[in-house]
Amino acid sequence: MNRPSKRLPLVAWDHAYLWHPFTQMQEWEQEEPLIIQKGKGSYLIDTEGRKYLDGTSSIWVNIHGHRHPRLDRALTTQLGQIAHSTFLGLSNPPAIRLARELIRIAPKGLQRVFYSDNGSTAIEVALKMAVQYWQQRQPTAGPKHSFLHLKLAYHGDTVGAVSVGNIELFHARFKSLLFPTLQVDPPYCYRCPLSLTYPACRMACIDPLESLLQARHRELAGVILEPLVQAAAGMLTAPPGYLTRVRALCTKYNVLLIADEVATGFGRTGKMFACQHEGVTPDLMAISKGMTGGYMPLAATLATEDIYRAFLGRYDEWKTFFHGHSYTGNPLGCAVALANLEIFRREKTLTHVRKQTTLLARLLRPMASLRHVGEMRQCGLMVGIELVQDRTTRTSYPLEMRIGHRVAQACRKGGLLMRPLGNVIALVPPLSTSPRELTKMVAILHRAIVDVTEDSASLS
Ligand SMILES: *Cc1c(COP(=O)(O)O)cnc(C)c1O
């Protein structure tokens, strides 16, 4: 260590006092933690002054890079006014302005913004709104209180969000806490549950979804899904038209469509929201991660006017949506979120993303033929590289081999920070990443995959 005096107490205190998310702490305590002190653009800088490319956008939140002057300024300007006041019975200018802007850019038909703090709460809000909506809007439609979701879905870590999710490793232990749901196989073409091939299959995986809707729509409040990309599942990209079909079925069977755009929102897929690739308007839409450009925890659930109106009535009709959080509509978060959207306009971020998407696809192409790359999936600037032990049989690496983790470690040595999703390497660069940085990221990643998967000695 170069400067132990400055860093040593932090390492010791981290090991002594902290509990990190999704982390085996026994292992963590044996390792030298990477402590990030600063950031600039696509780079993170640790306490030793080492620079790393931020290959995850700090887990899918960062949009315009770190320390963007406009975002920094939006925060300090708002600080000169007030940091926080409650949204219960009061309002504030940045939250009002942001709601108007969000409705401007959202899929047409979404008309109301309900704020919360993170992706999971935005989902909880959507689930509760859906259930209460049916009670008040169409009490005779049936006890519409359950949800249909895709297997391998990830909607967050709070108990309601886990109930509609299905990542076995994360969720199995909490089964006793979860409410019952209906599930169908996702459109995971590389491992098609029906053993069919797209497009010859004509999306046969929709049929079980339709059958369930047909049989059970009277008890269903909503269908929830991550439009276009099931992110945490391993960046599973849905075939074009899948979302449109689900939308049509929800309408046909009188069930709400809840779109979880927490990962896909704010330009990540090349449109502001993934639903807009197919011109789909969900009934409820959850947004969070990229909402503040990666600066502050903030989220929202957007609803149609029809849903909103079902909650109107005299006070003693008890139709109020009784839900809220201490930091709802936080002015700092909303101010920086407004600046985030302003940068989208000023810097033509979506145009940049589309160019970078093409470049990224080109850069990744040579990797697709590596011996242990099973499938390369890309939607905008979200990439999943599924590593397999055997390409011909598509045999997965056993999870305990931690192949993704090893690739991530090799990337770190090369100066790129990554976080794998099991055997899937996820590359999610900030939208502002320059062509040069993108090229560098892919080069480091390519080298790391080759080194880890083709070094037979280390794999035997
Ligand atoms: C990250 C994520 C969530 C949960 O968001 P948090 O802010 O981590 O609670 C929900 N849905 C999707 C699709 C996500 O990627």
Ligand as a Chemical Component Dictionary entry (heavy atoms), coordinates in Angstrom:
data_LIG
# 
_chem_comp.id                   LIG 
_chem_comp.type                 NON-POLYMER 
_chem_comp.pdbx_formal_charge   0 
_chem_comp.three_letter_code    LIG 
# 
loop_
_chem_comp_atom.comp_id 
_chem_comp_atom.atom_id 
_chem_comp_atom.alt_atom_id 
_chem_comp_atom.type_symbol 
_chem_comp_atom.charge 
_chem_comp_atom.model_Cartn_x 
_chem_comp_atom.model_Cartn_y 
_chem_comp_atom.model_Cartn_z 
_chem_comp_atom.pdbx_ordinal 
LIG C1 C1 C 0 -32.855 -2.325 -9.903  1  
LIG C2 C2 C 0 -34.220 -2.733 -10.297 2  
LIG C3 C3 C 0 -35.294 -2.632 -9.405  3  
LIG C4 C4 C 0 -35.117 -2.241 -7.962  4  
LIG O1 O1 O 0 -34.648 -0.950 -7.818  5  
LIG P1 P1 P 0 -33.939 -0.519 -6.441  6  
LIG O2 O2 O 0 -33.731 0.942  -6.589  7  
LIG O3 O3 O 0 -32.651 -1.307 -6.387  8  
LIG O4 O4 O 0 -34.857 -0.882 -5.344  9  
LIG C5 C5 C 0 -36.552 -2.941 -9.875  10 
LIG N1 N1 N 0 -36.748 -3.345 -11.142 11 
LIG C6 C6 C 0 -35.751 -3.452 -12.016 12 
LIG C7 C7 C 0 -36.042 -3.868 -13.412 13 
LIG C8 C8 C 0 -34.439 -3.175 -11.628 14 
LIG O5 O5 O 0 -33.436 -3.329 -12.494 15 
# 
loop_
_chem_comp_bond.comp_id 
_chem_comp_bond.atom_id_1 
_chem_comp_bond.atom_id_2 
_chem_comp_bond.value_order 
_chem_comp_bond.pdbx_ordinal 
LIG C1 C2 SING 1  
LIG C2 C3 SING 2  
LIG C2 C8 DOUB 3  
LIG C3 C4 SING 4  
LIG C3 C5 DOUB 5  
LIG C4 O1 SING 6  
LIG O1 P1 SING 7  
LIG P1 O2 DOUB 8  
LIG P1 O3 SING 9  
LIG P1 O4 SING 10 
LIG C5 N1 SING 11 
LIG N1 C6 DOUB 12 
LIG C6 C7 SING 13 
LIG C6 C8 SING 14 
LIG C8 O5 SING 15 
# 
